[in-house]
Amino acid sequence: EKAFQAGEMGRPHLDASPAKRLRNISNIAFGGPELRTAYLGCLLGDAIAQFDAPFKGEPLQSWDVDLGPLAV
């Protein structure tokens, strides 16, 4: 907290996470039936955690983008 308040927060603070599963959560996405499965990405993790959300998530904006010639 002192490093954050002083504007000195850096990689050493983030990389030293003692957590075993959710190590530096970086994002959340929703999928599954009715977008009720939440997926958590962690910068220092080696897996994607998931859980059943008590609410419906929002689809990613990119899901509706026409990729045209970029699509394989």
C-alpha positions in Angstrom: 0.0 0.0 0.0 2.9 2.4 0.8 4.4 1.8 -2.6 1.1 2.4 -4.3 0.4 5.6 -2.4 3.9 6.9 -3.2 3.6 6.1 -6.9 6.4 3.5 -6.7 4.4 0.4 -7.5 6.3 -1.8 -9.9 6.9 -5.4 -11.1 8.6 -6.5 -7.9 5.4 -5.8 -6.0 3.2 -7.6 -8.5 5.4 -10.6 -9.2 5.7 -11.4 -5.5 2.1 -12.5 -5.1 1.7 -15.2 -2.5 -1.5 -16.4 -4.1 -1.7 -20.0 -5.3 -4.5 -19.7 -7.9 -5.5 -16.2 -8.8 -2.1 -14.6 -9.3 -2.5 -11.0 -10.5 -6.0 -11.1 -12.2 -5.8 -9.1 -15.4 -9.2 -9.6 -17.1 -12.6 -11.2 -17.1 -14.7 -12.6 -19.9 -18.1 -14.3 -20.1 -19.2 -17.3 -22.1 -21.2 -20.5 -21.8 -24.9 -20.7 -21.8 -26.4 -17.3 -21.6 -23.0 -15.8 -20.8 -23.2 -16.9 -17.2 -19.7 -18.5 -17.0 -17.0 -16.1 -15.9 -13.4 -16.7 -17.0 -10.5 -15.0 -15.2 -7.2 -14.4 -16.8 -4.2 -14.0 -14.5 -0.8 -12.5 -15.6 1.1 -14.8 -13.3 -1.1 -17.9 -13.6 -0.8 -21.0 -15.8 -4.6 -21.6 -16.1 -7.8 -19.8 -16.7 -10.1 -19.9 -13.7 -13.9 -20.0 -14.2 -17.0 -19.9 -12.1 -20.8 -19.7 -12.6 -21.7 -16.0 -12.3 -24.9 -15.0 -10.6 -25.6 -12.6 -13.4 -25.4 -12.5 -17.2 -22.2 -11.0 -18.7 -21.9 -8.9 -21.7 -20.6 -10.2 -25.1 -17.3 -8.8 -26.3 -17.7 -6.0 -28.9 -15.4 -7.8 -31.2 -17.9 -10.7 -31.6 -19.9 -8.6 -34.0 -17.0 -7.3 -36.1 -16.9 -8.4 -39.8 -13.4 -9.6 -40.4 -14.0 -9.8 -44.1 -10.8 -10.9 -45.9 -9.0 -11.5 -42.6 -11.2 -14.4 -41.8 -9.7 -17.8 -42.6 
